[in-house]
Amino acid sequence: MDETRSGQSAWRLCRRSFAKVAALALLAGCSNPLPAAEARLAEVKLHGREMDVALDLLEERLLGSQANVELWQEMAQRHQNVSALACENTDAHLQGMFKNLERQDEKARLKRRQVASANPAVGRASSAWSKRRN
């Protein structure tokens, strides 16, 4: 029994010591902070505000850059669409010019035949002229 009593009293002593240390720690936390700690806290708060301002500026720049990227992507898409449309229009225009040129050549041939059949001397001169050109 003496062993149990000594174990219990040691346990009580340990609990009392722990309670005293905890009470001292709580009281130390409630006391006035040191001037150096207050200065450090003010410095940390100032640094925190500066970082907030810097991060806000960075966020604005990133959002602006993102808007520029989106604008350029839209401009590239529009350019592709306009280029495709211009190619289609140019193709149709060139085909029309080619058909018109063929019609003009055919008209010129018919006119030369008519003139040649109306006047045989002109026909011979015309054929002599085309032989010289070739």
C-alpha positions as a printed NumPy array, in Angstrom:
array([[   0.   ,    0.   ,    0.   ],
       [   2.823,    2.382,    0.623],
       [   3.853,    1.988,   -2.952],
       [   0.402,    2.971,   -4.211],
       [   0.27 ,    5.943,   -1.889],
       [   3.641,    7.2  ,   -3.002],
       [   2.598,    6.693,   -6.661],
       [  -0.625,    8.602,   -6.083],
       [   1.102,   11.444,   -4.259],
       [   3.693,   11.71 ,   -7.047],
       [   0.873,   11.852,   -9.564],
       [  -0.868,   14.613,   -7.564],
       [   2.368,   16.535,   -7.31 ],
       [   2.858,   16.258,  -11.068],
       [  -0.707,   17.453,  -11.75 ],
       [  -0.28 ,   20.418,   -9.407],
       [   3.012,   21.381,  -11.046],
       [   1.449,   21.159,  -14.513],
       [  -1.491,   23.34 ,  -13.376],
       [   0.936,   25.953,  -12.01 ],
       [   2.988,   26.005,  -15.235],
       [  -0.187,   26.308,  -17.364],
       [  -1.489,   29.156,  -15.185],
       [   1.842,   31.001,  -15.505],
       [   1.81 ,   30.553,  -19.275],
       [  -1.712,   31.97 ,  -19.516],
       [  -0.832,   34.915,  -17.302],
       [   2.29 ,   35.624,  -19.355],
       [   0.162,   35.734,  -22.5  ],
       [  -2.213,   38.26 ,  -20.972],
       [   0.546,   40.67 ,  -19.906],
       [   1.658,   43.62 ,  -22.036],
       [   3.802,   42.601,  -25.03 ],
       [   7.373,   43.766,  -25.286],
       [   8.048,   46.951,  -27.304],
       [  10.215,   45.013,  -29.751],
       [   7.34 ,   42.598,  -30.376],
       [   4.964,   45.515,  -31.006],
       [   7.407,   47.044,  -33.481],
       [   7.822,   43.7  ,  -35.244],
       [   4.022,   43.245,  -35.403],
       [   3.614,   46.738,  -36.921],
       [   6.366,   45.924,  -39.441],
       [   4.694,   42.636,  -40.391],
       [   1.313,   44.358,  -40.817],
       [   2.886,   47.049,  -43.016],
       [   4.62 ,   44.404,  -45.108],
       [   1.294,   42.548,  -45.418],
       [  -0.433,   45.691,  -46.729],
       [   2.381,   46.276,  -49.219],
       [   2.078,   42.682,  -50.437],
       [  -1.7  ,   43.111,  -50.839],
       [  -1.134,   46.206,  -52.994],
       [   1.513,   44.41 ,  -55.062],
       [  -0.74 ,   41.381,  -55.535],
       [  -3.665,   43.6  ,  -56.551],
       [  -1.475,   45.264,  -59.204],
       [  -0.277,   41.871,  -60.42 ],
       [  -3.867,   40.619,  -60.629],
       [  -4.856,   43.675,  -62.689],
       [  -1.931,   43.094,  -65.058],
       [  -2.789,   39.406,  -65.451],
       [  -6.439,   40.167,  -66.14 ],
       [  -5.4  ,   42.814,  -68.673],
       [  -3.03 ,   40.37 ,  -70.352],
       [  -5.747,   37.731,  -70.45 ],
       [  -8.089,   40.219,  -72.12 ],
       [  -5.376,   41.029,  -74.691],
       [  -4.857,   37.343,  -75.446],
       [  -8.587,   36.843,  -75.945],
       [  -8.729,   39.927,  -78.191],
       [  -5.864,   38.673,  -80.37 ],
       [  -7.402,   35.216,  -80.613],
       [ -10.668,   36.77 ,  -81.774],
       [  -8.787,   38.961,  -84.259],
       [  -6.984,   35.882,  -85.643],
       [ -10.294,   34.048,  -86.042],
       [ -11.848,   37.021,  -87.833],
       [  -8.788,   37.302,  -90.088],
       [  -9.144,   33.641,  -91.038],
       [ -12.81 ,   34.12 ,  -91.875],
       [ -12.123,   37.249,  -93.939],
       [  -9.232,   35.566,  -95.767],
       [ -11.391,   32.562,  -96.636],
       [ -14.14 ,   34.839,  -97.941],
       [ -11.636,   36.912,  -99.945],
       [ -10.216,   33.739, -101.525],
       [ -13.695,   32.567, -102.531],
       [ -14.537,   35.962, -104.032],
       [ -11.216,   36.184, -105.864],
       [ -11.663,   32.698, -107.264],
       [ -15.136,   33.509, -108.55 ],
       [ -13.886,   36.809, -110.004],
       [ -10.957,   35.157, -111.793],
       [ -13.24 ,   32.477, -113.243],
       [ -15.537,   35.215, -114.524],
       [ -12.578,   37.07 , -116.038],
       [ -11.389,   33.875, -117.742],
       [ -14.853,   33.205, -119.209],
       [ -15.056,   36.806, -120.403],
       [ -11.628,   36.532, -122.025],
       [ -12.697,   33.326, -123.799],
       [ -15.858,   35.04 , -125.067],
       [ -13.845,   38.016, -126.298],
       [ -11.422,   35.689, -128.119],
       [ -14.335,   33.826, -129.702],
       [ -15.923,   37.109, -130.789],
       [ -12.631,   38.233, -132.315],
       [ -12.304,   34.941, -134.221],
       [ -15.864,   35.224, -135.533],
       [ -15.276,   38.805, -136.566],
       [ -12.052,   37.887, -138.409],
       [ -13.89 ,   35.049, -140.198],
       [ -16.707,   37.376, -141.204],
       [ -14.282,   39.976, -142.487],
       [ -12.214,   37.318, -144.248],
       [ -15.247,   35.754, -145.896],
       [ -16.52 ,   39.167, -147.016],
       [ -13.22 ,   40.178, -148.587],
       [ -10.873,   37.375, -149.675],
       [  -7.881,   39.75 , -149.964],
       [  -8.254,   40.759, -146.32 ],
       [  -8.47 ,   37.118, -145.328],
       [  -5.175,   36.385, -147.052],
       [  -3.549,   39.43 , -145.508],
       [  -4.925,   38.474, -142.129],
       [  -3.588,   34.937, -142.393],
       [  -0.218,   36.263, -143.609],
       [  -0.114,   38.59 , -140.64 ],
       [  -0.871,   35.776, -138.163],
       [   1.864,   33.655, -139.787],
       [   4.375,   36.467, -139.173],
       [   3.336,   36.819, -135.536],
       [   3.852,   33.126, -134.861]])
